[in-house]
Amino acid sequence: MIRMGQVMYLHKDAYVEYEKRHAELWPEMKAALKQYGATNYSIFLNKLNGQTFAYLEVPDIMTYNKIAETDICKKWWQYMEPLMDTNEDNSPVTTDLTEVFHLD
């Protein structure tokens, strides 16, 4: 498994709504995440600055990245766009993190 970490950036007035929308994650989006290999997926929020830290595990990054081409992912991005910093295609602005330590 490949461990992935990413930082995303929420608008400061969107913390509650962001958490609510993830608590009500659409079944189709959950299914797509699993279909494209995501497991052990967690998102953490730093309420001081609006940064989120997303952690997930995937068997293959290239396969996982294909989720971005799906209609459900694009619909989710559009739904989440008002809450966070996004790119022109509504995908979240992300900073990929490099793993420097792991302990089993």
N, C-alpha and C positions, 0 to 999 in steps of 0.2 A: 504494500500500500504506500502511496505517496501522500505525505502530510502537506497540506496547503494552508497558508495563512495570508490573509488580506486585510487591509485597512480600508474602510469606506467612511464617508463623511455626511453626518446627518445635520439638518437644520435644527437649531437649538429649540425651536418651538414644536418639533415633530417627534420627540422621544416617545411620548405616550402612544401616539398613533402608529408609529413604527412597530412598537412592541405588540399593539393590538392586531395589526395586520399580519404579523408573523404568528401570533397565537391562533389566528384564523386562516392559516396558509391553505390556499385552495388545494383540494385533493389532486387536481390535474398537475399543479406545480410540484407537489410532493412526489407524485408518480414520475414526473420527468426527471427530477433530481436523482431519484433512485435508478431510473432507466439509464441515465448517463453516468452512473457509477458513484454518486456522492453517498458517503456514509459518515457516521460520527460527526455530523455537522452542527456546530454551535456558533452563535453570534453573541458577542459581549459588547456592552456600551460603556464608554467613558463619558459620564454625564458632565464632566468639567469642560470638555471641549467638543463633544459631539462625534468623536471618532468611534467607529465600531471596529472590532477585531473579529473576523470570521475565520473559523478553523474547520476544515473538513478533510476527509481522506478519500482518495480516489485510486482505482487501480491503474488508470492511464489518463494523463492530463489532456492529451489530444482528443480522446473520446469525450471526456467531460466538457471540454471547451465547445463541442458541437451543440450543446444545449442552447447556446446563444443564437443558433439558427432556427430554433423552434418558435412556433406561433405563441405557445403558452409562456415561454420565457419573455418574449417581446411584450406580451400583454402585461405580465407581472412588472416589467421595467416601467412601462407606461403608468401603471397603477402606483408605483413607488416613487416616480419622478418628482412629485411635489414635495417629498419629504427629505430629499438628499441631493447632494451634488451629483450631477449626471453629465454624460457626454451627449453629443448631438443626437445619437440614436436611442437616447433614454437609458442606456446602460449606466450603472453606477460608476462614478470615478473611483478607481481602486488603486491602491499601492500594494503590489505583490511583495510579500516578505520572504526572506531567505532564512531557512532553518539553520541555526547555528549550534543547537544543543537539543538532545532528546534523551530521556531516561525511561526505559520500560519498567 
